[in-house]
Amino acid sequence: MRNLYQLLFIVLLLSACKQQQNDPRSLPALEGEYLQMIVEIPAGTNQKIEFDYADGTFKVDQIDGKDRVIDFLPYPGNYGFVPGTLMDKERGGDGDALDILVIGESVATGTAMPVIPIGALMLRDRNEIDTKLISIPADPALQVIKAEDFMSFALKYDAARRIIEDWFQNYKGPAGVEVIRWEDEKYAWSEVEKWTK
C-alpha cells in the first residue's frame, strides 16, 4: 500500500510540474531562437478573450456584464501576448504583456507557439501608444505566407499588410484607434528586449 501512495505522489508531482510548465505565467519570451506567443483569440473569431494572470485562466472579456464581442470583421490572425514580457507603466507601457498577431491558420486559445516577428504596427489607442507585433509561425508547415522580414512582407503581401492595418484601425469603431506607422522586424525584436521581465 505504501508503494501505491508513493507512486500516486510521483504521478501528482509530475502532473503539477507539467501544468506549471504549460502555464503562460511561467513561460519565457524566447524559445530557442524564436519568439514565443500565447494565443488568446484564434484567427477568424470575434470574441475578445483575455488571459487572467491572477488565476491562470482564459476568459471572455466582459463589458457591463456581457461578453465582449468585436463588432467588426473577425480577427485576421491569431492574437495574443508574448509571455515573459511586461510593459511597465512606470516606463511608458500599458501594464500588460506585449501584444502579438500571428498570420496563420486558426489555433486554439491557450496554444503556445514559436513565431518569427516580421514587423510591428504602432497605434494610438486612447492617447496611449499601443504596439502590435506582427509575426508568422516558426514552423514552415504552419506558415500561410512566406515572408520572414518586413521588407518581404511589405513587397509580396502589401494587401495583407493593409488589411491588418485597416482591421486594427477600425475594430473599436470609427474613432477608436489611430495608425501611427509600421516598423520592421528589428524594431519588433527591440520591443521584446525592452519589455522582457
C-alpha positions as CSV (number, residue, x, y, z in Angstrom):
1,M,0.0,0.0,0.0
2,R,2.9,2.4,0.8
3,N,4.3,1.8,-2.7
4,L,0.9,2.7,-4.2
5,Y,0.9,6.0,-2.2
6,Q,4.4,6.8,-3.3
7,L,3.5,6.1,-7.0
8,L,0.4,8.3,-6.7
9,F,2.5,11.1,-5.1
10,I,5.0,10.9,-8.0
11,V,2.3,11.0,-10.6
12,L,0.6,14.0,-9.0
13,L,4.0,15.8,-8.7
14,L,4.8,15.2,-12.4
15,S,1.4,16.3,-13.4
16,A,1.8,19.5,-11.3
17,C,5.2,20.2,-12.9
18,K,3.8,19.7,-16.4
19,Q,0.8,22.0,-15.7
20,Q,3.2,24.7,-14.4
21,Q,5.4,24.2,-17.5
22,N,2.4,24.9,-19.7
23,D,1.2,27.8,-17.6
24,P,1.7,31.0,-19.6
25,R,2.8,32.8,-16.4
26,S,5.9,30.6,-16.2
27,L,6.9,30.6,-19.9
28,P,9.8,32.7,-21.2
29,A,9.6,35.2,-24.1
30,L,12.1,33.2,-26.2
31,E,12.0,29.5,-27.2
32,G,15.5,28.9,-28.7
33,E,16.0,31.4,-31.5
34,Y,12.3,32.1,-31.8
35,L,9.8,34.4,-30.0
36,Q,7.1,32.6,-28.2
37,M,3.4,33.7,-28.2
38,I,0.3,32.6,-26.3
39,V,-2.9,32.6,-28.3
40,E,-5.8,34.3,-26.6
41,I,-8.1,34.9,-29.6
42,P,-8.0,32.4,-32.5
43,A,-7.9,33.8,-36.1
44,G,-11.4,34.1,-37.5
45,T,-13.3,34.7,-34.3
46,N,-14.9,37.8,-32.8
47,Q,-15.0,37.0,-29.0
48,K,-12.5,39.1,-27.0
49,I,-10.7,36.5,-24.9
50,E,-8.0,37.5,-22.4
51,F,-5.7,35.7,-20.1
52,D,-6.3,36.3,-16.4
53,Y,-2.9,36.4,-14.7
54,A,-4.5,36.1,-11.2
55,D,-5.9,32.7,-11.7
56,G,-4.1,31.5,-14.9
57,T,-7.3,31.0,-17.0
58,F,-8.6,32.4,-20.3
59,K,-11.8,34.3,-20.0
60,V,-14.1,36.2,-22.4
61,D,-13.7,39.9,-21.6
62,Q,-16.8,41.5,-20.1
63,I,-18.4,44.9,-20.7
64,D,-21.4,45.8,-18.5
65,G,-21.7,42.1,-17.5
66,K,-21.9,40.9,-21.1
67,D,-19.4,39.0,-23.2
68,R,-17.3,41.4,-25.3
69,V,-17.7,40.6,-29.0
70,I,-15.8,42.7,-31.6
71,D,-18.4,44.4,-33.7
72,F,-16.4,44.2,-36.9
73,L,-14.8,41.6,-39.0
74,P,-13.2,38.6,-37.2
75,Y,-9.6,38.8,-36.1
76,P,-7.3,38.5,-39.1
77,G,-4.8,36.3,-37.3
78,N,-4.2,34.5,-34.0
79,Y,-4.0,37.3,-31.4
80,G,-2.3,37.1,-28.0
81,F,0.7,38.0,-26.0
82,V,4.4,37.4,-25.6
83,P,4.9,35.5,-22.2
84,G,7.7,36.8,-20.0
85,T,7.1,40.4,-21.0
86,L,5.6,43.2,-19.1
87,M,5.2,46.8,-20.4
88,D,5.7,48.6,-17.1
89,K,3.6,51.7,-16.7
90,E,6.5,53.4,-15.0
91,R,8.4,53.1,-18.3
92,G,5.6,54.2,-20.5
93,G,3.9,50.8,-21.1
94,D,0.3,49.8,-20.7
95,G,0.8,47.4,-17.8
96,D,0.2,44.3,-19.9
97,A,2.4,41.8,-21.8
98,L,3.4,42.7,-25.4
99,D,0.6,42.2,-27.9
100,I,1.2,40.0,-30.9
101,L,-0.7,38.8,-34.0
102,V,0.5,35.7,-35.9
103,I,-0.6,35.4,-39.5
104,G,-1.7,31.8,-40.0
105,E,-4.4,29.1,-39.7
106,S,-6.6,29.4,-36.6
107,V,-5.2,27.7,-33.5
108,A,-6.9,27.1,-30.1
109,T,-6.9,29.6,-27.2
110,G,-4.0,28.8,-24.9
111,T,-1.7,27.5,-27.6
112,A,2.0,28.3,-27.0
113,M,3.6,28.9,-30.4
114,P,7.1,29.8,-31.5
115,V,7.0,32.6,-34.1
116,I,9.1,34.9,-36.2
117,P,8.4,38.6,-35.8
118,I,8.2,40.3,-39.2
119,G,7.2,43.8,-38.1
120,A,5.4,46.0,-35.7
121,L,2.3,48.2,-36.1
122,M,2.4,51.3,-34.0
123,L,-1.1,52.6,-32.9
124,R,-2.5,55.3,-30.7
125,D,-5.4,53.9,-28.6
126,R,-7.0,56.3,-26.0
127,N,-4.0,58.6,-26.3
128,E,-1.5,55.8,-25.5
129,I,1.0,54.2,-27.9
130,D,-0.1,50.6,-28.5
131,T,2.4,48.4,-30.3
132,K,1.2,45.2,-32.1
133,L,4.0,42.8,-33.1
134,I,3.2,41.0,-36.4
135,S,4.6,37.5,-36.9
136,I,4.5,34.3,-38.7
137,P,4.7,30.7,-37.3
138,A,8.3,29.5,-36.9
139,D,7.2,26.1,-38.2
140,P,7.2,26.3,-42.1
141,A,4.3,23.8,-42.2
142,L,2.1,26.3,-40.4
143,Q,3.0,29.3,-42.5
144,V,0.4,30.7,-44.9
145,I,2.7,33.4,-46.2
146,K,6.4,33.2,-47.0
147,A,7.8,36.4,-45.5
148,E,10.5,36.3,-42.8
149,D,11.1,40.1,-42.6
150,F,9.2,43.3,-43.0
151,M,10.6,44.1,-46.5
152,S,9.4,40.8,-48.0
153,F,6.0,41.2,-46.1
154,A,5.5,44.8,-47.5
155,L,6.6,43.9,-51.0
156,K,5.0,40.5,-51.5
157,Y,2.0,40.8,-49.2
158,D,1.2,44.5,-49.2
159,A,-2.6,43.8,-49.4
160,A,-2.4,41.6,-46.3
161,R,-0.4,44.4,-44.5
162,R,-3.1,46.9,-45.4
163,I,-5.9,44.6,-44.3
164,I,-4.2,44.2,-40.8
165,E,-3.7,47.9,-40.6
166,D,-7.3,48.6,-41.6
167,W,-8.6,46.0,-39.2
168,F,-6.8,47.5,-36.2
169,Q,-7.8,51.0,-37.2
170,N,-11.5,50.0,-37.3
171,Y,-12.2,47.2,-34.8
172,K,-13.1,49.6,-32.0
173,G,-15.4,51.7,-34.2
174,P,-14.9,54.8,-36.3
175,A,-13.0,56.9,-33.8
176,G,-11.2,54.0,-32.0
177,V,-7.6,53.7,-33.0
178,E,-5.2,55.8,-35.0
179,V,-2.4,54.2,-37.0
180,I,1.0,55.9,-36.4
181,R,3.4,53.8,-38.6
182,W,4.8,50.4,-39.3
183,E,8.2,49.3,-38.1
184,D,10.4,46.4,-39.2
185,E,11.4,43.1,-37.5
186,K,14.5,44.7,-35.9
187,Y,12.2,47.1,-34.1
188,A,9.9,44.2,-33.1
189,W,12.9,42.4,-31.5
190,S,14.0,45.6,-29.7
191,E,10.5,45.9,-28.2
192,V,10.8,42.3,-26.9
193,E,14.2,43.1,-25.4
194,K,12.9,46.3,-23.8
195,W,9.9,44.7,-22.1
196,T,11.2,41.2,-21.2
197,K,11.0,40.7,-17.4
